[in-house]
Amino acid sequence: MNMTETSEYQSAISNLINKARNYNPNLGFYEKHYINENFDFSVKLSNNYGVKISRILAQDYSVMPSILTEEDLEKIANSAWRF
């Protein structure tokens, strides 16, 4: 997997993970994130899991948090994998 570490939208991504934890309590806490092969974000969590967050969601949420839906959070929560 070819990924580049970044700090783009770090605050938004961290907040999204904290909210997604309500849908998957096994999610760890934000550690760092990378731009993945789809130009979205792969996020490494404190418990050696990761989640995927779309770039568009991170961008939009950073300027207008009210756009966030429960479906967005469920998608993040359900994307967890072993990092």
Wavefront OBJ file of the C-alpha trace (Angstrom):
o trace
v 0.000 0.000 0.000
v 1.537 3.286 -1.119
v 0.533 6.048 1.305
v 1.872 9.506 2.107
v 1.563 10.860 5.646
v -0.218 14.223 5.849
v -1.679 16.644 8.374
v -4.436 17.919 6.061
v -7.781 18.235 7.877
v -6.288 16.661 11.011
v -8.762 18.313 13.379
v -11.774 17.321 11.276
v -10.534 13.738 10.946
v -9.902 13.419 14.679
v -13.395 14.746 15.424
v -14.980 12.381 12.900
v -13.276 9.406 14.549
v -14.447 10.501 17.988
v -18.025 10.685 16.683
v -17.752 7.371 14.804
v -16.705 5.679 18.050
v -20.398 5.862 19.071
v -21.061 3.353 16.266
v -17.982 1.211 16.916
v -16.639 1.452 20.490
v -13.594 -0.615 19.447
v -12.124 2.300 17.503
v -8.946 3.649 19.031
v -7.911 7.272 19.072
v -6.387 9.253 16.219
v -2.617 8.855 15.777
v -1.844 9.921 12.195
v -3.303 9.762 8.727
v -2.181 9.172 5.192
v -3.343 9.964 1.687
v -4.148 6.563 0.217
v -4.177 5.253 -3.354
v -7.711 6.665 -3.884
v -6.634 10.117 -2.642
v -8.835 9.644 0.427
v -7.504 9.236 3.961
v -6.395 6.109 5.773
v -6.189 6.841 9.485
v -4.000 4.952 11.949
v -5.603 4.595 15.362
v -4.004 4.058 18.773
v -5.051 0.392 18.946
v -3.366 -0.624 15.644
v -6.605 -0.384 13.727
v -7.312 1.986 10.908
v -10.334 3.571 9.279
v -10.947 5.179 5.929
v -12.377 8.683 5.599
v -13.187 10.269 2.269
v -11.320 13.441 1.421
v -14.589 15.144 0.451
v -16.166 14.362 3.823
v -13.105 15.681 5.702
v -13.045 18.855 3.582
v -16.772 19.505 3.873
v -16.918 18.692 7.597
v -14.002 21.058 8.286
v -15.968 24.040 6.921
v -19.554 22.967 7.666
v -19.894 20.337 10.427
v -23.688 20.293 9.991
v -23.313 18.273 6.747
v -22.383 15.184 8.765
v -24.913 12.337 8.638
v -25.322 9.177 10.670
v -24.575 7.245 7.479
v -21.204 9.018 7.213
v -20.331 8.000 10.764
v -21.495 4.414 10.247
v -19.369 4.173 7.106
v -16.285 5.316 9.036
v -17.050 2.977 11.941
v -17.573 0.010 9.618
v -14.374 0.633 7.651
v -12.133 -0.472 10.543
v -9.321 -2.885 9.701
v -6.052 -4.070 11.265
v -3.422 -1.481 10.332
l 1 2 3 4 5 6 7 8 9 10 11 12 13 14 15 16 17 18 19 20 21 22 23 24 25 26 27 28 29 30 31 32 33 34 35 36 37 38 39 40 41 42 43 44 45 46 47 48 49 50 51 52 53 54 55 56 57 58 59 60 61 62 63 64 65 66 67 68 69 70 71 72 73 74 75 76 77 78 79 80 81 82 83
